[in-house]
């Protein structure tokens, strides 16, 4: 579908055709479910992994807690590696066979394997299935972001790309709802977490709609015709990303994504735990168990602690999900959707610097000041959305910026490679968390300097504001 005219006085939403709105809706809906499949693990990992290990989620024993944290980190690292492999593979495939066909494959991939996760009975099952789910997740984003960029007019691309990526908050919101209303209610006892993964099969229905309504972008059709006539213009060539013409863009894009994904999985997602820990403290205080050193506590005290936390499990889970909503949905969602407008004002580079600097400062405040102090719930309720805004907003920049770096014949490949190869570096960092058995707080604190590194990398990038997509 050809882009609408780009009149100099037209607003970003003016002149957009019904089909272009439809493309945005379908791409965003795929991304919503995409994110849900990833975040449903975040919402349930404090319940799922203890059960798979045959332990209690209220366990006090330091060895058990370390094992739970380690397996959760292995599952997160596996998810990142699966996303890298799938994103690169399916990004290349989308350049070769088309955007809509590849999107169908990716959605079926993550839907089916998320549903199968409900049958997991060992920790390694979760780790392996996270890899397979992530293959579809990484591939869907690569295809959908290229599709939105190619269908929209130049004036609309930054905002439309931001809206597309910001739709992820609805996927997170779905995961929060599963945690808040289903898992916390313990309707199936210790097995309740499995219901969230069963719901993951629903996105498969979207593929019928895609097959019915979606067309291949005119830019891709022309690039494919050119590739058929000229062997030097082949589509989906991974090695072409490392030619002199595209090497800088490939390296900068991959590094930005590595930083963003590492800080997301190793820092951003743990913002929700501040309210969880506060709720645990209140539950123990109400049970008369405040101020006890649990590493030296006797068996009676540990048993009393386990019983108190078990009785307060619903309250604690709701507070954890409230934190997840404030960080990842409210604050994070606003940060994502406003990236396009901020990048129009400050340029793409200026927007990335703004978010990385803000992420660096807000993470220092949360994990080195607020998380270590006895601050009121009101202070946390106010600050968590700010933290979420600044630590997540740059992710929308990947959907806006990466498609602008590569020509049509390499757009799916380049966009998919940059975003998803970034998962490899981030998987290494999360694997280190598993190997060294870092607690969530330790992981978050160790990741904070990466936001500052993102500022330096951004300064090496090229500016694309106001430019046409390369043919």
N, C-alpha and C positions, 0 to 999 in steps of 0.2 A: 504494500500500500504506500503510495507516495506521500511525502510530508505535505502538510498544509503550508500555505504561503507564509513567509516570514516578514510581514510588514514591520517597519521600524517602530511604529507607535502601538503595535498590538501587544496586549497583555499575554502572559504565558498560557492562559486558558482560552483565549479567543481563537476562533477558527479551527478548533480541534474537532475532528469528525467523530461520528458515532463509533466507527470501527477503531479509531485510535484510543478512545475511551475504553472500548471493549478489550483491546490489547492490554492496556494498563490494568484493568480489572482482573483479567485472567492471569497475567504474570504475577500480580500482587497476591492473588488468591493462592497460586502455587507456592509462593514464597511464605505466605502465612502458615500453610500446612507444613512447609519445609521447616520453618523455625519451630513449630509445635513439636515435630518429631525429635528435634534436638533438645528443646527445653523441657519436655516431659520427663526426661532423665534427670535434669537438674532439680525439678520439682519433687522427684520421688527417690533420689539416690540415697537420702538419709533413712529411707524405709526399705528400699529394695536390697541394697548391698548387705546390710546386717542380716537380713533373712537368708540371702544366698550363701552367706558365710556361716549360717547356723547360730548367729549371735543375736543379742537384743540391741535395739537402737538406743536403749537407755544405759548401755554398758558403761561401767566406770573404768574397768581395767585398761591401762594405757596401751598394752599390747594389742588388745582387740580394737580399740579406737584407731590405732595406727594402721592396723590391717584394713579396716573399713576405708580410711582415708586413702590408703595406697591403692586399693582396688578401684575406688572411684576415680582416682587420677589416671590409672591405666585405661579405664573406660573412656575418659575424656581424651586422652592421648590417641587412643584407637579411633575415636570419632574424628579427630583432626586429620589423622593419616588417611582414613577412608575418604574424607572430603577432598583431600589433596588429590588422591588417585582418581576419584570419580569426577571431580571438577575438571581436571586436565583431559581425561579421556572423553567425557561427554562434551566438553567445550570444543575439542577437535572434531568430534562427530557432528556437532551442530553446524560447523563450517562446511562439512562435506555433504551431509544429507538434508540439512535444513533445520530451522529453529523449532518449528512446531512438532515435527516427528520426534526429535530428540527430547523435547520437553515431556512428551507422553511416556517415553522410556524411563526418564529420571523419576517422575512422580510415582509410577508403578513400583519402581525399585524401592524408594523409601517407605511407601505405604505398606507394602507386603512385609518387609523385614521389621518394621516397627511393630506390626501386629504379632509377628512370630516371637518377638522379644517377651511377650506375655507368658511364653512357655519356658523361659529361662529357669534353670534349676541349679546352676553353678555360676560362680563369679566369672569364669572364663567365657561362659555363654554370653553374658552381657557384653564383655569386651569384644568378642567376635562379631556379635550382631550390631554393635555400635558402629563398627567399621563398615558393614554392608549398608546400614541405613544412611551413613554419611556419604557414601558414594553417590546416592541419588540426590541427597541434599546439596552437595557441592556442585553437581552437574546442573541441577535445576536453576541455581542462582546464576551460573555462568551463561546459560542459554537465555533466561528471562531478562537479565540486565542488557545483553546485546540486543535482544528483540525490542525492548522499550526504547533504547537509544536510536535504533534504526528507523523506527516508525514515527517518532516524534520530531517536530520541527526544531530547529536550533534554539529558538528563544524559549522553548518549553522543556528542553532536555534536562537542565539542572533540577528544576522543580519536580518534573515527572519522575526523574531518577530517584530523587529524594523521597517522593511519595511511595514509589515502588519499594524502596528499601525500608522505609518507615513502617510499611504495612506489617513488617515482622513483629511489631508490638502486639498485634492481634493474635499471632501464634503464641507469643509469650503469655498473653492474657489467658488464652485457652489453657495453657499449662498451669498457670496460677490457679485458674478456676478448678482444674482437676485436683490440684493439691489442697486447695482451701475447702472445697465442698465435698469431694469424694474421698481422697486419701485421709484427710483429717477425721472424717466421719467413721472410718474403719468399718465400712459396710461388709467387707469380706475378711475382717480381722487383719492378720499380718499379710494376707494376699491382696489387699485392696489396691496396692500400687500397680498391680497387673492390669487393672481396668483402663488406666491411662494409655497403656500401650495398645490395648485392643481397639480403642477409639482411633488409633493411628491408621487404620485401614480405610477410613472415610475418604481421604483425598483421592483414592483410586477412581472415584466417581467423576472427578474433575476431568480425567483424560477423555471421557466421552464427549464432553463439551468442547474440549480443545480440538479433537478430531473433526467436530462438526463445524466449528466457527473460524478457526485460525487459518490464515494464509501466510505464505512465506513472504518476508519483506522484499520489495522491489530491488533494494540494494543488494540483497543476498542473491536474488535470481540473476541479476546482471553480473555479479562477481563470479557466479558459477558458470555462466555462459562464457565469460572471458577466460576462466581457467580451462574450460574445455577446448578453447581455441588457441591458448597460449600456455605452454607447459611451465613457463617461468612465473605464472600468476596462480599457481596451484593454491587451493583452499586448504585450510587446516594444517599448515606445515609448522610443526613445533620448532624445527631448527631455524626457520626464518625469524623467529622472535629474537634470535641471538646474532642476527646480522647487525652491522654497524648502525643501520638506519633505525633499528628498534631496540638495541641493547640497553641504552640508558633508560628508556621507558619500562622495559621488562624488569630491570634490576630495581628501579625506584618503586614500581608498583608492587613487586614481590616483597620488598622490605617493609613498605608501609603496611601491607596486609599481615605480614608476620608480626609486626609490633601490635597491630590492632587486635588480631586474634589471640595472641599470647596474653595481652592484658585483659581481654574479654574473659577467657576461660580461667586465667590464673589470678584475676584481680576483681574485675567488674561483677562477676556472678556472686562473689562472696560478700558484696555489700548487704545482701539480704540477711546475712547471718548476724548482723549487729542487733536486730530486733529479736531474733531467735535466742541469742545468748541472754539478752535482757529478760526475756520471758522465762527462760530456764532459771535464772537467778531469782526471779519473783516467786516461781513455783516452789523452789527450795526454801526460800525465806518463809513462805506461808506454812511450810511443813516443819518449821523450826530447825532447818538444816543450814542456815546461813553461816558463812565464815569458817567452814570446815576445810582443812587441807585434804583433798580427796586422794592424793598420792600416799598419804600416811594414815588414812582412815581405816578403822577396823571393819570387819565383815558386817556387823550390825548396822553401822552407819552407811556402808555401801548399799546394803539391801534396802535400807530406808530411802536412800537417794533414788535407787532404781524404781521403787514403788511410787515415790512422789512424782517422778518424771513420767512414769507410765500413766498415772492418773491425770496428769496435766498435759498429756500428749496432744490432745485436740487444740488446746489453747496455744501451745508452743508452735504447732504446725500452722495455725492461722496467723500468728505473728510473723513466722518465717515467710509465708506467702504474701503478707502485707508488705514486708520489706522487698520481696521480689517484684511486686506491683509498682512500688514507688521508684525503685531503681531502674528496672528493665522496661516497664510499660509507660509510666507517667513521665519521668525524667528522660529516660532513654528515647522514648517515642518522640518527644518534643525536639530532642537533640538531632534525631535522624531527619525528621520532616523539615527542619529549618536549615539543614546543610545547604540545600540548593539556593535559598535566598541569601544566606551568608556568603556563599561562594560567588554569587552574582555581585555582591557588594565588595567583598575583599579579594576576589579572585579565588581560584581553586587552591593555590598555595597558601593564601592568607587564611582561608577557612581551615585547612589542615593544621596550620600553626596555632590558630585560636583554640581548636579542640585539644590538641596535644598538650599545650601549655595549661589549659584549664584542667585536663585530666590529671596532669602531674601534680598540680596544686591541690585539687580536691581529694585525690587519693592520699596525699600526705596528711591532710586534715582528718580524713575518716579513719585511716588505719594506724596512724601514729598518735592521734590526739583523742578523737571521739571514742574509738574502739577500746581504748585503754583506760577510759575514765568512767565515772559514774554519772553520765549525763542523762537528762530526762528524756522520756519518750517523745516529747514535743520537739526537742532539739533534733532528734534523729528523724522524725517525720518531716521536718523542714529541710534538713540537709541531704537526705538520701536522694530526692529527685534532682537536686543540683549535681550531686556526684554522678548520677545516672546520665544526665544531660551531657556532661562534659567528657565522660569516659566512653560513651557509646556513639555519640553523634558523628564522629569521623567515619564510621562504617558506611554511612550513606554515600560518602565521598567515593567509595570504591565503585558503586553502581553509577555514579555521575562521571567520575574521572577516567576510570580504566577503559571504557569503550571509546573515549575520545583520543586514546593514545595509539590505536591500531586501525589499519584499513579494513574494509569489509571482509576481505578474504581471510583475515587473521583475527577478526574481532572476537569471535567466540573463543578461539584458541588463546589469544592474548589475555582477554578478560578472565577466562577460566584459569589460565596458568598463574597470573599474578595473584588473584584472590586465593586460589586453592594451594598453590605451592607455598604460600604463606602459612598454610596449616602445618607444613612439614616442620618448619622452624618452631612453631608454637607447640607442636606435638612433642618435640624434643624438650622444651622447657617444662611441659606438664609431666612428661616421663621422669624428668629430674625430680619433680615434686613427689612422684610415686616412689622412686628409688631411695630418696633421702627422707621419705615419710614426713614431708612438711605438713604442718597443720594449715587449714585455710588462711589463718591470719599470717603465718610465716610466708606462705605463697604470695599473698597479696602484697606484703611489704617488700618482698624481693623483686616483684614485677614493676613497682612504681617508677624506677629510673628509666624504664623503656619509653615512657611517655616523652621524656626529655630527648631521648634519642630520635623519636619521631620528628621533632622540630628540626633537627639537623638534616635528616633525610629529606624532608620537605623542601628545604632550601636548595637541594640538588635537582629537584624536579623541574619540568618545564611547565609553563602556564598555557592553558588551553581555553580560558574564558573567551567567549565570543567567536570561537573558530567553528567552521563546519566540520562534520565528521569526515575523516580522510576516506576517500573512495577505495 
